[in-house]
Amino acid sequence: MREFWMRLMSVVVIVGVILGYNSVLEVRAKDEEIAKLNAKIENTESLEDEDSKNGSYKDGTYTGEADGFGGTVKVEVIVKKQKIKEVNIVSADGEDGSYLTMAKDIIPKILDVQSAEVDTISGATFSSTGIKNATKQALEKAVK
């Protein structure tokens, strides 16, 4: 009789473990499905943002200026086919050469996102902020 109860308890424990494991798998599957849906939502939102940014500028050449680390930074922004094609530094009198060299790394970021809303460059924060703000000023003139 004792052996019967031991086997019965073993079966009950095994069934409990299996049921518990299945519920964990079910929760995991639902979490993965939620993550996939969230990724789709984010992708859709980013495409909408991209669509609103792309094509929102008038073609032309625009200039802007802002304060950098050592003085005024002037940039020229070239827009072709309603997209930012080039950001050129026209002058940066008073800027430290090494900071300015590092700060120029912000330009590919601006071209990538088609906006001046990018993070500044660490180690050249003020110089890159000057480029960023000057570009922003130029793009304000290019908005449709």
N, C-alpha and C positions, 0 to 999 in steps of 0.2 A: 504494500500500500504506500509506503514511504517513497518507493521508487516511482510510482505513478504520479505523486504530487511533485516530485523533483522534475520529471519530464514535462508535466503540465506547466510548471513555473518556467521552465526553459523555453517552451513553446510560446508562452505569453510574453516573455522578455524578447524573444526573437521577433515576434509579430510587432511588438511595441517599437523596437529599433527600426524595423523596416518601415512602419508607418511614419515614424519620426523623420527618417531619412528622406522619404518621399515628400513630406511637407517642406523640408528644407530645399529639396530640388525644385519644388513648385515655386517657392519664394524666389529662388535664384533665377528661374526662368522668367518670372514676372519682372524682376529687377533688370534683367538684360533687355527685356522688351521695352521697359520704360526708358532705359538708357538709349536704345536705338531710336525711339520716338523723339527723345530730347535732342539727339544729334540731328535728326531730320528737321526739327523745328529750328535749331540754331543755324543749320545750313540754309534753310529757307529765308530766315531773317538776314543772314549775311548776304545772300543773293539779292534781297530787296535793298539792303544798304548799298551794295555794289551798284545796282541798277540806278539808285538815286544819285550816287556819286558820279558814275560814268556818264558822260554826256551832259554834265551840268555846267560846263564852262564854255564860254565863247572862244572861238579860235582867235589867236593873236599873241602879241608879246606884251607882257605886263611887268611893271617894276614895283618893288616895295622896299621899305627900309625899316629897320628896327635897331634897338640898342643891343650890342653884343658885349663881350667881356671888356674890350678896350676902346670901344667906340661904336660908331654906326656901321651896320652891315647893310649893304644894298644888294638886292638880288634881281635877276631877270628871270621871269617864268614864261616859257613858251608853251602855248596850248595849240595842238593840232588835232583835228578830228574830234574835238571836244574832250580831249584827254591831255593831261600834263605830260609833255614830252621831255622837257628839259628844265632844270633849275640851275642857273649859273650865278656865281657870286661875281658881281660887277666890281664892288670895292668893299674893303674891310679895313679901312685905315685905323690904326691903333690896336688891331687884334694881334695877339701873340701868335707867331707862325705855327708853333707846335699845337696850340689849342685849336687854331683854325683848321689845321690838317686833320685833327681828330674829329672836329665838328662837321667836316664835309661828309662824314659817314651818315649823316642824317638825310642827305639828298636821295640816295637809293630807297630809303624807307618812304619818303614822301612820294616818289615815283611809283613805288609798289602799291601803296594804298590810295593813290590819287587824291591825297588830302594832306594838309599841313598838320592834321591832328595825329601826331606821332610822338613817341617818347624821345626825350633829349638824350644826348650821348654822354654817358658817364665819363667823367674826367675832363669834359669840355662842355659842361652844362650851360654856362652863360653864352659861350660862342654859338653852340648849337641852338640855343633858345633864340638868339639873334637871327639866325638863318630861318628857323621855323616861323618866327613872328613876321619877318620880312616876306616870306613866302605866303603866309596867311593874308597879309595886307595886299599883296599882288593878286592873289586869287579872289579876294573880295571884289576887285575890279572886273574879274573875268566871269563872275556868276551871272547866269542868264536872268 
